Amino acid sequence: MKRYIFAAIGYLTTGVGVYHTFFGGFTFYGLLILMFGFFGIIASEAYYKKLKTD
């Protein structure tokens, strides 16, 4: 269950970052949010066993 919550946070953060980067004016903060979202997706999907979020 923790894995799905962690993945959902990553996907939602990526969505907010995409919106702010591409549709809200290309700003540093939008790009930063996008990068945090991508990191969350990578961490939740690729390293879920090491993070113990089964």
C-alpha contacts under 8 A as a table, 3 or more apart, distances in Angstrom:
res1	aa1	res2	aa2	distance
1	M	4	Y	5.41
1	M	5	I	6.53
1	M	53	T	7.63
1	M	54	D	6.75
2	K	5	I	5.12
2	K	6	F	6.02
2	K	53	T	5.27
2	K	54	D	6.47
3	R	6	F	5.14
3	R	7	A	6.07
3	R	44	S	6.54
3	R	48	Y	6.90
3	R	53	T	4.74
3	R	54	D	5.53
4	Y	7	A	5.01
4	Y	8	A	5.94
5	I	8	A	5.04
5	I	9	I	6.25
6	F	9	I	5.28
6	F	10	G	6.39
6	F	40	G	7.50
6	F	44	S	6.20
6	F	53	T	7.98
7	A	10	G	5.03
7	A	11	Y	6.17
7	A	40	G	6.93
7	A	41	I	5.94
7	A	44	S	5.32
7	A	45	E	7.19
8	A	11	Y	5.11
8	A	12	L	6.01
9	I	12	L	5.17
9	I	13	T	6.01
9	I	37	G	7.88
9	I	40	G	7.44
10	G	13	T	5.18
10	G	14	T	6.15
10	G	36	F	7.74
10	G	37	G	4.79
10	G	38	F	6.83
10	G	39	F	7.49
10	G	40	G	4.42
10	G	41	I	4.99
10	G	44	S	7.67
11	Y	14	T	5.04
11	Y	15	G	6.17
11	Y	37	G	6.34
11	Y	38	F	7.82
11	Y	40	G	7.62
11	Y	41	I	6.38
12	L	15	G	5.01
12	L	16	V	6.28
12	L	37	G	7.40
13	T	16	V	5.15
13	T	17	G	6.13
13	T	33	I	6.64
13	T	34	L	6.82
13	T	36	F	7.21
13	T	37	G	4.67
14	T	17	G	4.95
14	T	18	V	6.05
14	T	33	I	6.96
14	T	34	L	4.99
14	T	35	M	7.50
14	T	36	F	7.34
14	T	37	G	4.09
14	T	38	F	6.10
15	G	18	V	5.10
15	G	19	Y	6.21
15	G	34	L	7.59
15	G	37	G	7.80
16	V	19	Y	5.14
16	V	20	H	6.22
16	V	30	G	7.94
16	V	33	I	7.28
16	V	34	L	7.25
17	G	20	H	5.19
17	G	21	T	5.86
17	G	30	G	5.09
17	G	31	L	6.30
17	G	32	L	7.47
17	G	33	I	4.80
17	G	34	L	3.94
17	G	35	M	7.70
17	G	37	G	7.19
18	V	21	T	5.14
18	V	22	F	5.83
18	V	23	F	7.58
18	V	30	G	7.32
18	V	31	L	7.89
18	V	34	L	6.07
19	Y	22	F	5.62
19	Y	23	F	5.20
19	Y	24	G	6.25
19	Y	30	G	7.85
20	H	23	F	5.71
20	H	24	G	4.45
20	H	25	G	6.50
20	H	26	F	7.08
20	H	27	T	7.57
20	H	30	G	4.84
20	H	31	L	7.74
21	T	24	G	6.01
21	T	25	G	5.98
21	T	26	F	4.70
21	T	27	T	6.25
21	T	30	G	4.70
21	T	31	L	5.71
21	T	34	L	7.59
22	F	25	G	6.26
22	F	26	F	6.08
23	F	26	F	7.71
26	F	30	G	6.88
26	F	31	L	7.53
27	T	30	G	5.37
27	T	31	L	6.45
28	F	31	L	5.15
28	F	32	L	6.10
29	Y	32	L	4.90
29	Y	33	I	6.15
30	G	33	I	5.17
30	G	34	L	6.17
31	L	34	L	4.95
31	L	35	M	6.19
32	L	35	M	5.13
32	L	36	F	6.29
33	I	36	F	5.13
33	I	37	G	6.19
34	L	37	G	5.06
34	L	38	F	6.26
35	M	38	F	5.07
35	M	39	F	6.14
36	F	39	F	5.04
36	F	40	G	6.17
37	G	40	G	5.01
37	G	41	I	6.28
38	F	41	I	5.09
38	F	42	I	6.16
39	F	42	I	5.15
39	F	43	A	5.99
40	G	43	A	5.10
40	G	44	S	5.96
41	I	44	S	5.15
41	I	45	E	5.94
42	I	45	E	5.38
42	I	46	A	5.55
42	I	47	Y	7.29
43	A	46	A	5.68
43	A	47	Y	5.16
43	A	48	Y	6.61
44	S	47	Y	5.98
44	S	48	Y	5.20
44	S	53	T	7.98
45	E	48	Y	5.96
47	Y	50	K	5.38
47	Y	51	L	6.17
48	Y	51	L	5.00
48	Y	52	K	5.94
48	Y	53	T	5.49
48	Y	54	D	6.73
49	K	52	K	4.98
49	K	53	T	6.57
49	K	54	D	6.75
